[in-house]
Amino acid sequence: MSKPPIHPYIVLFIGVLSISTAAIFVKSAGDAPASVIAFYRLLLAVLIMSPYVLWKHMDEIKQVRRKDWILTIFSGMFLALHFIFWFQSLQYTTVASSVVLVALQPVFAFIGTYLFFKERFSVGAVLSLVITITGSAIIGWGDMQVSGLALLGDALAVAGAVMVTGYFLFGQNLRKRLSLMTYTFIVYGMAAVTLLLYNTATGQPLSGYDSSQWMIFLALAIIPTFFGHSLFNWTLRWLSASTISMAVLLEPIGASLLAYWILNEAVSWTQWLGGSIVLFGLMMFIFSTTKKVKPKITHDIS
């Protein structure tokens, strides 16, 4: 294996910092509806990818089977719903609570594989599940003391984690047959179409935003997507997937620190305690499942 041009851990740090900005950008988008923010993030990402994908991967796109197109439609629909729920949650609760709760996706994914693919639970996985639920309950209890809207935001973040699980369950077989760029391009495109239909049906305004909001839409399409998860995929050549999965768990910490510095969002003791318990449970989960299945990077939608 050739020596990497840049130390992989430096690239990994840049990737974690990049995905940590997603919630900050959403919070900074002013009165733009969550579904509109999600639409432009995905649309702009697809437009940026288009020249390269259509030049390098057009033959592969032409060979995509009808069954796979159907799967991409469902995968894109779940990704769109993930963004709607998660971005909406950030309008009601803090970055700290929202990002920690949406990070529960690996747990829901494992539950999904158990229900649909008969993947067995290990003792460690069950214990980590109990721990993460306990931490989530502490966060929810603390936010309930603040307001009912904060608790609603927590519930929306959990719903976002469930929706992204559906996205991965529909997409996991597709990823075995399609290259990463082709898969991402098609599914992001399907999600953008879903969000366009949703925004049109619900009467959400797609224009009338100021220049700072358009810059936020563009930043969301570039920084968390290309400087975040594209870099994670680059590091897979030199680092194990479990190492990268552990690094992704730093996103809630990075996002919370950025929210404190940029948005002046304080973190309550229940958020610190509950978030720490959730992250500990997720680390246990990764360790307990790494031995059973080949780990994959699944948290690629911040």
C-alpha positions in Angstrom: 0.0 0.0 0.0 1.4 3.4 -1.0 2.1 6.0 1.6 -0.7 8.6 2.0 0.1 12.1 0.8 -1.4 13.5 4.1 -1.5 11.7 7.4 -4.9 10.0 7.6 -5.6 11.2 11.1 -5.3 14.8 10.0 -7.8 14.1 7.3 -10.0 12.3 9.8 -10.0 15.4 12.0 -10.9 17.7 9.1 -13.8 15.3 8.3 -15.1 15.3 11.9 -14.9 19.1 12.1 -16.7 19.4 8.7 -19.6 17.2 9.6 -19.9 19.0 13.0 -20.8 22.2 11.1 -24.1 20.9 9.6 -26.3 21.6 12.6 -24.7 25.1 13.0 -25.5 26.0 9.4 -29.1 24.8 9.8 -29.5 26.8 13.0 -28.1 29.8 11.2 -30.4 29.6 8.2 -33.0 32.0 9.8 -36.6 31.5 8.9 -35.9 29.1 6.0 -38.1 26.0 6.4 -36.3 22.7 7.3 -37.6 21.0 4.1 -36.3 23.9 1.9 -32.9 23.8 3.6 -32.7 20.1 3.0 -33.8 20.5 -0.6 -31.2 23.0 -1.5 -28.4 21.1 0.3 -29.1 18.0 -1.8 -29.9 19.8 -5.0 -26.7 21.8 -4.9 -24.6 18.7 -3.9 -26.1 16.9 -7.0 -25.3 19.8 -9.3 -21.7 20.0 -8.0 -21.3 16.3 -8.5 -23.0 16.2 -11.9 -20.0 17.0 -14.3 -17.7 14.4 -12.8 -20.4 11.7 -12.4 -21.8 12.1 -15.8 -18.3 12.1 -17.3 -16.9 9.2 -15.4 -19.9 7.1 -14.4 -22.5 7.5 -17.2 -22.0 4.0 -18.4 -22.7 2.6 -14.9 -25.8 4.7 -14.6 -27.2 3.4 -17.9 -26.7 -0.2 -16.5 -28.7 0.3 -13.3 -31.5 -2.2 -13.2 -35.2 -1.4 -12.8 -35.3 -3.0 -9.4 -32.3 -0.9 -8.3 -34.1 2.3 -9.5 -37.0 1.4 -7.3 -34.7 0.9 -4.3 -33.1 4.2 -4.9 -36.5 5.9 -4.9 -37.3 4.4 -1.4 -33.8 5.1 -0.2 -34.0 8.7 -1.3 -37.5 9.2 0.3 -36.2 8.0 3.6 -33.1 10.3 3.3 -35.4 13.2 2.6 -37.6 12.4 5.6 -34.4 12.2 7.7 -33.4 15.7 6.8 -36.9 17.1 7.3 -37.2 15.6 10.8 -33.6 16.4 11.9 -33.5 19.9 10.5 -36.9 20.6 12.1 -35.7 19.3 15.4 -33.0 22.0 15.4 -35.7 24.6 15.4 -37.1 23.4 18.7 -34.2 22.0 20.7 -30.5 22.6 21.1 -27.7 21.4 18.8 -26.3 19.3 21.7 -29.6 17.4 22.2 -30.5 17.0 18.5 -27.1 15.8 17.3 -26.6 13.3 20.1 -30.1 11.8 19.5 -29.8 11.6 15.8 -26.5 9.8 16.4 -28.6 6.9 17.6 -28.8 5.7 14.0 -26.4 2.7 14.4 -28.6 1.3 17.2 -31.8 1.6 15.0 -29.8 0.1 12.1 -28.9 -2.9 14.2 -32.5 -3.3 15.3 -33.6 -3.1 11.7 -31.1 -5.8 10.6 -32.4 -8.0 13.4 -36.0 -7.6 12.4 -35.5 -7.9 8.6 -32.3 -9.9 8.2 -32.3 -11.9 11.4 -29.0 -10.5 12.6 -28.5 -11.8 16.2 -27.9 -9.5 19.2 -24.8 -10.1 21.2 -24.9 -9.5 25.0 -22.7 -6.4 24.5 -25.1 -5.0 21.9 -28.1 -5.5 24.2 -26.3 -3.8 27.0 -25.2 -0.9 24.8 -28.8 -0.5 23.7 -30.0 -0.2 27.3 -27.3 2.3 28.0 -28.1 4.5 25.0 -31.8 4.5 25.8 -31.0 5.5 29.4 -28.9 8.4 28.1 -31.6 9.5 25.7 -34.2 9.4 28.5 -32.0 11.7 30.6 -31.7 14.2 27.7 -35.4 14.1 27.1 -36.2 14.5 30.8 -33.9 17.5 31.0 -35.4 19.1 27.9 -38.9 18.5 29.1 -38.1 20.7 32.1 -37.2 23.5 29.7 -40.3 23.3 27.5 -42.6 21.0 25.6 -41.1 22.3 22.3 -37.6 21.2 23.4 -39.0 17.7 24.0 -40.7 17.8 20.6 -37.4 18.6 19.1 -35.8 15.6 20.8 -38.6 13.4 19.4 -38.0 14.8 15.9 -34.3 14.0 16.2 -35.0 10.4 17.2 -37.5 10.2 14.2 -34.6 11.5 12.0 -32.4 8.7 13.3 -35.2 6.2 12.4 -35.6 7.6 8.9 -31.9 7.5 8.1 -32.0 3.8 9.2 -34.6 3.2 6.5 -32.3 5.0 4.1 -29.4 2.6 4.9 -31.5 -0.5 4.9 -32.8 0.2 1.4 -29.4 1.3 0.2 -27.1 -1.4 1.6 -27.7 -3.8 -1.3 -27.4 -1.0 -3.8 -23.9 -0.1 -2.5 -22.7 -3.7 -3.2 -23.6 -3.2 -6.9 -22.9 0.5 -7.5 -19.8 2.6 -7.0 -20.0 5.2 -4.2 -20.2 8.2 -6.5 -22.9 6.7 -8.7 -25.0 5.5 -5.6 -24.6 8.9 -3.9 -25.5 10.9 -7.0 -28.6 8.9 -7.7 -29.9 8.7 -4.1 -29.2 12.4 -3.5 -31.1 13.1 -6.7 -34.1 11.0 -5.6 -34.1 12.7 -2.2 -34.0 16.1 -3.9 -37.0 15.2 -6.1 -38.9 14.0 -3.0 -38.2 17.3 -1.2 -39.2 19.3 -4.2 -42.5 17.5 -4.4 -43.0 17.9 -0.6 -42.2 21.6 -0.6 -44.5 22.2 -3.6 -47.4 20.2 -2.0 -47.0 22.0 1.4 -46.6 25.4 -0.2 -43.1 26.1 1.1 -41.4 29.0 -0.6 -38.4 28.0 -2.8 -37.3 31.6 -3.4 -37.1 34.9 -1.6 -34.1 34.1 0.6 -31.3 36.5 1.2 -27.7 36.1 0.1 -26.5 34.8 3.5 -29.1 32.0 3.4 -28.1 31.0 -0.1 -24.5 30.9 1.1 -25.6 28.6 4.0 -27.4 26.3 1.5 -24.2 26.1 -0.5 -22.0 25.6 2.5 -24.2 22.7 3.6 -23.9 21.1 0.2 -20.1 21.4 0.3 -18.6 21.3 3.8 -20.4 18.4 5.6 -20.9 16.5 2.4 -17.6 16.7 0.5 -15.2 17.9 3.2 -16.9 15.6 5.7 -17.9 12.2 4.3 -15.9 12.2 1.1 -12.8 12.5 3.3 -14.0 9.7 5.5 -14.3 7.5 2.5 -10.7 8.5 1.5 -9.4 7.5 4.9 -10.9 4.1 4.5 -7.9 3.2 2.4 -5.6 3.5 5.4 -7.8 3.3 8.5 -10.2 0.7 9.6 -13.9 1.4 9.3 -14.3 0.9 13.1 -11.7 3.6 13.7 -13.7 6.0 11.4 -17.0 5.0 13.1 -15.5 5.9 16.5 -14.3 9.3 15.0 -17.8 10.0 13.7 -19.0 9.8 17.3 -17.1 13.0 18.0 -19.5 14.9 15.8 -21.9 15.6 18.8 -19.0 17.0 20.8 -17.7 19.1 17.9 -21.2 20.4 17.1 -22.0 21.2 20.7 -18.7 23.1 21.1 -19.3 25.0 17.8 -22.9 25.8 19.0 -21.5 27.2 22.3 -18.9 29.4 20.6 -20.9 30.5 17.6 -24.6 30.4 18.7 -24.0 30.9 22.5 -25.9 27.7 23.3 -25.1 26.5 26.7 -25.1 22.8 27.5 -27.1 21.8 30.5 -26.0 19.2 33.0 -28.7 16.7 31.7 -27.4 17.1 28.2 -23.8 16.6 29.4 -24.7 13.5 31.4 -27.2 12.0 29.0 -25.0 12.8 26.0 -22.0 11.2 27.6 -24.0 8.1 28.4 -25.3 7.8 24.9 -21.8 8.2 23.4 -20.5 5.6 25.8 -23.3 3.2 24.8 -22.6 3.8 21.1 -18.9 3.1 21.6 -19.8 -0.1 23.4 -22.1 -0.9 20.5 -19.4 -0.5 17.9 -16.9 -2.6 19.9 -19.5 -5.4 20.4 -20.6 -5.5 16.8 -17.2 -5.1 15.1 -16.4 -8.8 15.9 -19.7 -10.0 14.5 -19.9 -8.1 11.2 -17.6 -6.2 9.0 -18.1 -2.6 10.1 -19.3 0.0 7.7 -19.5 3.8 7.6 -23.2 4.4 7.9 -23.4 7.9 9.4 -22.8 9.8 6.2 -25.7 12.2 6.2 -24.8 15.0 8.6 
